[in-house]
């Protein structure tokens, strides 16, 4: 997988954690940690949605669940979950009811 390494926090994260751990006031440490946890949880939710949408896109482009599973290094069942999640988050198309042939002839 190309791109940024994800197996370790960025130096900015490490610096923030080092600072937070050194804050003497327990209340401040708690509040700051809570704020950062909430922010990161929101990011995790968005990242999960992006992953699920990508899996759904692979499937909609014609890849089999097995092919996607092998490509992503997850189980076929997990790919199925991701595809379902990705599809469920897509905006619903706004379609109008198609008129029947009889209605069109009137």
C-alpha positions in Angstrom: 0.0 0.0 0.0 1.5 3.3 -1.0 1.3 6.6 0.9 1.8 7.6 4.5 2.9 5.0 7.0 0.1 4.2 9.4 1.9 1.9 11.9 3.0 4.8 14.1 1.7 8.2 15.1 3.0 11.3 13.3 5.6 13.4 15.1 2.9 16.0 15.8 0.8 13.3 17.6 3.8 12.2 19.6 4.7 15.8 20.5 1.1 16.5 21.6 1.0 13.3 23.7 4.3 14.1 25.3 3.1 17.6 26.2 -0.3 16.2 27.5 1.4 13.6 29.7 3.6 16.4 31.2 0.7 18.6 32.1 0.6 18.7 35.9 -3.1 19.5 36.4 -5.2 16.2 36.2 -8.3 18.1 35.2 -6.6 19.8 32.2 -5.1 16.5 31.1 -8.5 14.8 31.4 -10.3 17.5 29.4 -7.7 17.8 26.7 -7.6 14.0 26.3 -11.4 13.9 26.1 -11.4 16.6 23.5 -8.8 14.9 21.4 -10.5 11.5 21.7 -13.8 13.0 20.4 -12.0 14.6 17.5 -10.2 11.4 16.6 -13.4 9.3 16.9 -15.1 11.6 14.4 -12.1 11.1 12.1 -12.2 7.4 12.5 -15.9 7.4 11.5 -15.2 9.4 8.4 -12.2 7.2 7.5 -14.4 4.1 7.9 -17.0 5.6 5.6 -14.3 6.3 3.0 -13.1 2.7 3.2 -16.5 1.3 2.9 -17.3 3.5 -0.1 -14.1 2.3 -1.8 -15.0 -1.3 -1.2 -18.4 -0.7 -2.7 -16.8 1.0 -5.7 -14.5 -2.0 -6.3 -17.6 -4.3 -6.2 -19.7 -2.0 -8.4 -16.8 -1.9 -11.0 -17.1 -5.7 -11.3 -14.6 -7.1 -8.9 -15.8 -10.2 -7.0 -15.9 -10.2 -3.2 -13.0 -12.8 -3.3 -10.9 -10.5 -5.5 -11.5 -7.5 -3.3 -10.8 -9.5 -0.1 -7.4 -10.7 -1.5 -6.5 -7.2 -2.7 -7.4 -5.6 0.7 -6.1 -8.4 2.9 -9.5 -9.0 4.7 -12.0 -11.8 4.7 -14.7 -12.2 2.0 -17.3 -11.7 4.8 -15.7 -8.4 5.8 -15.7 -7.2 2.2 -19.4 -8.0 2.1 -20.0 -5.9 5.2 -18.0 -3.0 3.8 -19.8 -3.1 0.5 -23.2 -3.1 2.2 -22.1 -0.2 4.5 -20.7 1.7 1.6 -23.9 1.3 -0.5 -26.1 2.3 2.5 -24.3 5.6 3.0 -24.7 6.7 -0.6 -27.2 9.4 -1.3 -30.5 7.9 -2.5 -31.1 8.8 -6.2 -34.0 11.1 -6.7 -36.0 9.4 -9.4 -39.5 10.1 -10.7 -41.9 7.4 -11.4 -41.7 6.4 -15.0 -45.1 6.7 -16.8 -46.6 3.6 -18.3 -47.2 3.3 -22.0 -50.9 3.9 -21.5 -50.2 7.1 -19.6 -47.9 8.3 -22.3 -50.5 7.7 -25.0 -53.1 9.9 -23.3 
